[in-house]
Amino acid sequence: MLQQLTNFRRQAGISLLELMLSLAIIAVILTMATRFYTQANQNQKTNDGISTVTGLIGGANSWMMSTPTINIAKLSDLIKAGYVPTSFGGASGEGVGANPWAGDIKVTSTNQVATITLTNLPTPQCENIVTRFKTDYDTSASACASGAFELKTTSPKT
């Protein structure tokens, strides 16, 4: 009877091997979750960047149609006129640090051609945004090497 009690005491709890196996499984799951989160976060920022550029195109085109003789000097012109949301201006209202990668948003126009620039973009995300807009607008893929995305859009014909 004493030997049965001794055997029972030896089997109580978990072994070091079981503990190590559990920790290894947890480590693998955490690694996979971290990779998934990072990829999902970058995809979300790319989609936010595309939405921002789309909104800026619409705002710039509205400005150029309603005031064809006045150039856009800066992003705050579009914000004050109500053509783009105030969130595009960031804390400064001028687009400083306002894009999804904490870079700047710049909008200018000359002779009915608006130039939209996003700075501080990682190259893969910049290339994704260029791919999205290259069929419809003048984009420069070479600009991605410098960490900036630039798009030119002309005023739509009325």
C-alpha positions, 0 to 999 in steps of 0.5 A: 500500500505504501508503494502504491502511494509513493507511485501516486506521488511521483505521477502527480503534476506535469513533467518537464517534457510536457511543460517544454512541449506546451511552451514550444506550441505556444511559441509557434502560435504566437509567431504565426499570430505576429506575422499575420498581424503585421501583414494585416496591419500593412494591408490596412495601411495600404487600403487607407492610403488608397482611400486617402488618394481617392478622396484627394483626387475627388477633392482636387477635381471638384476644386478645379471644376469649381474654381478653374482659374485658381490653383490649389496652393496647399492641402488646407485650401481643399479642407477649408473649401470642404472638398476633403475631410479635415482628418486629411490635414492631420494635427497641423491642418496642413497634412504633416504626418497625416498619411497612414505611415506618418508621412506628409500629404501634399496637394498642389495644382498648376494649370488644371493639373493637380499633384498629390504626394504622400511621403514616407511610404515603405516601398512595397506599399508605395508600389501597391498604391502605384499599381492601383492608380497607374492605369487611370493617372500619371504616377511615377513608380520611380518615386517609390525608391525615395519613399514618396508616391506622386500622382498627377490628375487633370481637371475633368471636362465639364 
